[in-house]
Amino acid sequence: MDIKLKIGRRIKELREQKKMAQKDLAYAADLDRSYIASIENGQRNVSIVNIEKIASALGVSLKEFFNDGELFHNHENHKKQKSRE
């Protein structure tokens, strides 16, 4: 799965856990609501600066944000497969 989709899904998951609407997250992160929507849909290559803004608005650290098995699941499998070759 594309990393943009994984990050978008992670943001949506955290936002929904906090019971926040996209507009509330956008306001808290000082970003446009349509930008948040496009990130969640995997249509944007979001910068680490904006990921930090979003994580902060969601009340999580970057470590917590990226501490999700789904984000790097395929990457780790790919690394393991390469090391076997």
N, CA, C and O of each residue as an XYZ file, in Angstrom:
340
protein
N       0.842     -1.186      0.000
C       0.000      0.000      0.000
C       0.886      1.249      0.000
O       1.946      1.269      0.626
N       0.458      2.239     -0.678
C       1.155      3.508     -0.805
C       1.285      4.187      0.561
O       0.331      4.202      1.339
N       2.453      4.743      0.853
C       2.695      5.414      2.136
C       1.757      6.597      2.327
O       1.382      6.902      3.459
N       1.367      7.277      1.235
C       0.436      8.404      1.366
C      -0.913      7.914      1.894
O      -1.540      8.587      2.712
N      -1.353      6.766      1.437
C      -2.606      6.186      1.934
C      -2.478      5.769      3.392
O      -3.399      5.975      4.182
N      -1.355      5.190      3.748
C      -1.137      4.749      5.127
C      -1.151      5.929      6.087
O      -1.770      5.869      7.149
N      -0.469      6.997      5.708
C      -0.438      8.184      6.564
C      -1.824      8.797      6.651
O      -2.254      9.202      7.731
N      -2.522      8.871      5.539
C      -3.882      9.399      5.544
C      -4.808      8.600      6.436
O      -5.611      9.168      7.176
N      -4.700      7.293      6.367
C      -5.534      6.431      7.208
C      -5.189      6.601      8.676
O      -6.072      6.572      9.534
N      -3.903      6.779      8.967
C      -3.475      6.975     10.360
C      -4.051      8.279     10.904
O      -4.535      8.320     12.035
N      -4.000      9.332     10.112
C      -4.556     10.614     10.546
C      -6.053     10.482     10.785
O      -6.568     10.949     11.801
N      -6.741      9.855      9.863
C      -8.188      9.684     10.006
C      -8.519      8.857     11.243
O      -9.452      9.178     11.979
N      -7.754      7.791     11.468
C      -7.969      6.936     12.637
C      -7.818      7.739     13.930
O      -8.671      7.666     14.815
N      -6.738      8.497     14.034
C      -6.500      9.295     15.237
C      -7.552     10.394     15.392
O      -8.026     10.659     16.497
N      -7.908     11.021     14.289
C      -8.929     12.087     14.323
C     -10.260     11.534     14.811
O     -10.925     12.153     15.642
N     -10.648     10.374     14.299
C     -11.917      9.774     14.709
C     -11.881      9.314     16.163
O     -12.897      9.379     16.855
N     -10.723      8.849     16.633
C     -10.591      8.479     18.049
C     -10.833      9.681     18.949
O     -11.388      9.552     20.040
N     -10.406     10.859     18.478
C     -10.576     12.105     19.241
C     -11.950     12.724     19.007
O     -12.277     13.760     19.585
N     -12.761     12.077     18.147
C     -14.088     12.573     17.800
C     -14.030     14.004     17.247
O     -14.807     14.880     17.627
N     -13.076     14.192     16.337
C     -12.888     15.496     15.700
C     -13.377     15.432     14.259
O     -13.210     14.423     13.574
N     -13.976     16.513     13.819
C     -14.317     16.658     12.406
C     -13.074     17.141     11.673
O     -12.154     17.679     12.289
N     -13.047     16.951     10.366
C     -11.915     17.438      9.575
C     -11.709     18.936      9.766
O     -10.573     19.401      9.861
N     -12.800     19.688      9.822
C     -12.670     21.143      9.978
C     -12.054     21.507     11.321
O     -11.311     22.485     11.415
N     -12.354     20.729     12.368
C     -11.780     20.990     13.689
C     -10.279     20.698     13.694
O      -9.494     21.457     14.262
N      -9.890     19.598     13.059
C      -8.473     19.259     12.947
C      -7.748     20.314     12.124
O      -6.660     20.759     12.490
N      -8.350     20.708     11.020
C      -7.738     21.724     10.164
C      -7.514     23.019     10.936
O      -6.447     23.625     10.839
N      -8.507     23.439     11.694
C      -8.391     24.669     12.479
C      -7.282     24.544     13.524
O      -6.458     25.446     13.672
N      -7.267     23.422     14.246
C      -6.277     23.202     15.305
C      -4.853     23.119     14.751
O      -3.898     23.520     15.415
N      -4.719     22.595     13.529
C      -3.398     22.429     12.910
C      -3.021     23.624     12.035
O      -1.921     23.666     11.485
N      -3.923     24.588     11.904
C      -3.720     25.763     11.051
C      -3.480     25.350      9.597
O      -2.568     25.838      8.929
N      -4.334     24.430      9.133
C      -4.282     23.956      7.755
C      -5.692     24.039      7.169
O      -6.665     24.150      7.914
N      -5.806     23.987      5.859
C      -7.101     24.052      5.199
C      -7.835     22.715      5.312
O      -7.207     21.658      5.242
N      -9.162     22.752      5.487
C      -9.947     21.535      5.612
C      -9.829     20.645      4.377
O      -9.753     19.422      4.493
N      -9.813     21.259      3.206
C      -9.702     20.449      1.987
C      -8.332     19.772      1.902
O      -8.204     18.695      1.320
N      -7.325     20.398      2.475
C      -5.986     19.810      2.525
C      -6.004     18.561      3.416
O      -5.433     17.531      3.058
N      -6.661     18.658      4.576
C      -6.790     17.505      5.476
C      -7.519     16.370      4.758
O      -7.101     15.214      4.829
N      -8.603     16.703      4.070
C      -9.372     15.686      3.338
C      -8.511     15.002      2.289
O      -8.561     13.780      2.148
N      -7.723     15.774      1.552
C      -6.891     15.179      0.508
C      -5.759     14.328      1.091
O      -5.339     13.350      0.472
N      -5.266     14.692      2.272
C      -4.255     13.863      2.953
C      -4.896     12.538      3.361
O      -4.348     11.467      3.104
N      -6.061     12.624      3.999
C      -6.740     11.405      4.461
C      -7.095     10.476      3.303
O      -7.173      9.261      3.483
N      -7.305     11.031      2.139
C      -7.634     10.220      0.957
C      -6.393      9.743      0.206
O      -6.510      9.100     -0.837
N      -5.206     10.051      0.728
C      -3.970      9.598      0.107
C      -3.602     10.340     -1.159
O      -2.836      9.833     -1.979
N      -4.140     11.538     -1.326
C      -3.894     12.302     -2.538
C      -2.768     13.318     -2.396
O      -2.385     13.959     -3.375
N      -2.239     13.470     -1.198
C      -1.190     14.466     -0.955
C       0.073     13.816     -0.429
O       0.028     12.855      0.340
N       1.185     14.351     -0.854
C       2.482     13.964     -0.310
C       2.782     14.961      0.801
O       3.444     15.973      0.573
N       2.300     14.678      1.988
C       2.337     15.617      3.109
C       3.752     15.719      3.678
O       4.452     14.715      3.809
N       4.159     16.932      4.011
C       5.498     17.157      4.559
C       5.545     16.766      6.032
O       4.512     16.697      6.698
N       6.734     16.514      6.527
C       6.907     16.171      7.938
C       6.513     17.350      8.816
O       6.052     17.147      9.939
N       6.681     18.566      8.336
C       6.272     19.755      9.085
C       4.763     19.731      9.316
O       4.291     20.003     10.420
N       4.010     19.403      8.265
C       2.557     19.341      8.408
C       2.107     18.120      9.198
O       1.090     18.175      9.889
N       2.843     17.024      9.107
C       2.527     15.864      9.946
C       2.711     16.241     11.413
O       1.914     15.843     12.263
N       3.746     16.998     11.707
C       3.975     17.437     13.084
C       2.834     18.340     13.561
O       2.374     18.204     14.695
N       2.377     19.255     12.710
C       1.247     20.127     13.060
C      -0.002     19.298     13.345
O      -0.717     19.546     14.315
N      -0.251     18.315     12.488
C      -1.435     17.470     12.635
C      -1.336     16.623     13.902
O      -2.301     16.518     14.658
N      -0.178     16.023     14.130
C       0.014     15.202     15.327
C      -0.196     16.046     16.584
O      -0.860     15.613     17.526
N       0.363     17.230     16.590
C       0.198     18.129     17.732
C      -1.273     18.483     17.944
O      -1.756     18.483     19.076
N      -1.979     18.781     16.866
C      -3.406     19.107     16.952
C      -4.216     17.917     17.452
O      -5.264     18.092     18.074
N      -3.734     16.710     17.181
C      -4.409     15.492     17.635
C      -3.974     15.088     19.046
O      -4.515     14.146     19.625
N      -2.994     15.808     19.592
C      -2.535     15.526     20.943
C      -1.653     14.307     21.054
O      -1.615     13.659     22.100
N      -0.930     13.980     19.968
C      -0.008     12.848     19.997
C       1.387     13.320     19.566
O       1.531     14.281     18.810
N       2.388     12.630     20.059
C       3.754     12.931     19.644
C       4.007     12.307     18.276
O       3.236     11.464     17.817
N       5.086     12.723     17.634
C       5.448     12.088     16.365
C       5.753     10.606     16.575
O       5.443      9.773     15.724
N       6.356     10.290     17.706
C       6.635      8.881     18.011
C       5.337      8.079     18.062
O       5.249      6.992     17.492
N       4.323      8.625     18.754
C       3.026      7.946     18.820
C       2.383      7.856     17.444
O       1.801      6.833     17.083
N       2.494      8.940     16.679
C       1.903      8.965     15.349
C       2.470      7.843     14.484
O       1.727      7.116     13.825
N       3.784      7.714     14.496
C       4.437      6.720     13.646
C       4.520      5.336     14.294
O       4.950      4.380     13.648
N       4.118      5.219     15.543
C       4.137      3.933     16.237
C       2.862      3.158     15.914
O       2.047      2.868     16.790
N       2.720      2.840     14.664
C       1.559      2.112     14.175
C       2.078      1.034     13.238
O       2.723      1.340     12.236
N       1.806     -0.204     13.551
C       2.316     -1.315     12.764
C       1.991     -1.260     11.287
O       2.774     -1.739     10.467
N       0.857     -0.690     10.929
C       0.446     -0.640      9.526
C       1.313      0.288      8.679
O       1.483      0.052      7.482
N       1.860      1.336      9.284
C       2.636      2.297      8.498
C       3.855      1.657      7.848
O       4.186      1.962      6.702
N       4.516      0.777      8.575
C       5.772      0.236      8.069
C       5.728     -1.261      7.843
O       6.769     -1.881      7.621
N       4.549     -1.855      7.894
C       4.417     -3.300      7.742
C       5.029     -3.803      6.436
O       5.851     -4.719      6.453
N       4.642     -3.220      5.319
C       5.165     -3.668      4.022
C       6.642     -3.361      3.881
O       7.381     -4.136      3.275
N       7.079     -2.244      4.433
C       8.490     -1.863      4.352
C       9.355     -2.888      5.076
O      10.395     -3.292      4.557
N       8.940     -3.311      6.264
C       9.705     -4.299      7.029
C       9.735     -5.644      6.304
O      10.774     -6.302      6.256
N       8.606     -6.047      5.745
C       8.573     -7.312      4.990
C       9.497     -7.241      3.788
O      10.174     -8.216      3.464
N       9.527     -6.099      3.129
C      10.396     -5.914      1.965
C      11.865     -6.021      2.382
O      12.666     -6.644      1.685
N      12.221     -5.409      3.526
C      13.600     -5.474      4.016
C      13.989     -6.903      4.360
O      15.096     -7.338      4.046
N      13.080     -7.639      5.008
C      13.363     -9.029      5.380
C      13.557     -9.887      4.126
O      14.456    -10.725      4.064
N      12.699     -9.662      3.132
C      12.794    -10.434      1.900
C      14.115    -10.144      1.185
O      14.745    -11.062      0.661
N      14.538     -8.882      1.158
C      15.797     -8.504      0.502
C      16.980     -9.178      1.213
O      17.913     -9.641      0.556
N      16.945     -9.234      2.553
C      18.067     -9.809      3.298
C      18.199    -11.320      3.070
O      19.281    -11.881      3.248
N      17.115    -11.969      2.682
C      17.145    -13.402      2.402
C      17.736    -13.719      1.040
O      18.189    -14.837      0.797
N      17.731    -12.734      0.154
C      18.205    -12.966     -1.226
C      19.718    -13.004     -1.307
O      20.273    -13.189     -2.390
